Amino acid sequence: MLKTLTFTLMHFCIAFGVTYALTGSVAASGLVAAIEPLCNSVGFYFHEKIWQRFERNRKQPAAQRPKHAWLHHHA
């Protein structure tokens, strides 16, 4: 749990610092630092769903794969 908290704090500080360096605005930096991790969390959720589907399809024997999906599974 401590590792998660320190990573979250580091992430917040990086987002704040980069935004402040680009804009010079404390308000914009605080807003981006608060919103960006939430956006990343949503993106991570969908990223995991896509990878789960990819891994599930990869484990499926080739004989069970539809013929129309050949290129998709070999790309």
C-alpha positions in Angstrom: 0.0 0.0 0.0 2.9 2.4 0.7 4.3 1.8 -2.7 0.9 2.7 -4.3 0.7 5.9 -2.2 4.2 7.0 -3.1 3.6 6.3 -6.8 0.4 8.3 -6.7 2.2 11.2 -5.0 5.1 11.0 -7.6 2.5 10.9 -10.4 0.7 14.0 -9.0 4.0 15.9 -8.6 5.1 15.1 -12.2 1.8 16.1 -13.7 1.8 19.3 -11.6 5.4 20.1 -12.5 5.1 19.5 -16.2 1.9 21.6 -16.5 3.4 24.4 -14.4 6.5 24.4 -16.6 4.4 24.7 -19.7 1.8 27.1 -18.5 3.2 28.9 -15.4 -0.3 28.6 -13.9 -0.7 27.0 -10.4 -4.5 26.7 -11.0 -4.0 24.9 -14.3 -1.3 22.7 -12.8 -3.5 21.7 -9.9 -6.4 20.9 -12.2 -4.3 18.8 -14.5 -2.6 17.0 -11.7 -6.0 16.1 -10.2 -7.8 15.1 -13.4 -5.0 13.4 -15.3 -4.7 10.4 -13.0 -8.4 9.9 -13.2 -8.2 9.8 -17.0 -5.3 7.4 -16.8 -7.3 5.1 -14.6 -10.2 5.0 -17.1 -7.7 4.4 -19.9 -6.0 1.7 -17.9 -9.3 -0.1 -17.4 -10.0 -0.2 -21.2 -6.4 -1.1 -21.9 -6.7 -4.1 -19.6 -10.0 -5.2 -21.2 -8.4 -5.1 -24.7 -5.3 -7.1 -23.5 -7.6 -9.7 -21.8 -9.4 -10.2 -25.1 -6.1 -10.4 -27.0 -4.7 -13.0 -24.6 -7.9 -15.0 -24.6 -7.9 -15.1 -28.4 -4.2 -16.0 -28.5 -4.8 -19.1 -26.3 -7.6 -20.2 -28.6 -6.5 -23.0 -31.0 -6.1 -21.9 -34.6 -8.7 -24.5 -35.7 -11.3 -22.7 -33.6 -10.6 -19.3 -35.0 -12.9 -18.0 -37.8 -11.2 -18.0 -41.2 -12.1 -14.3 -41.7 -10.0 -13.4 -38.7 -6.7 -15.0 -40.0 -5.0 -11.7 -40.7 -6.1 -10.1 -37.4 -4.6 -13.0 -35.4 -1.3 -13.0 -37.4 -0.7 -9.3 -37.4 
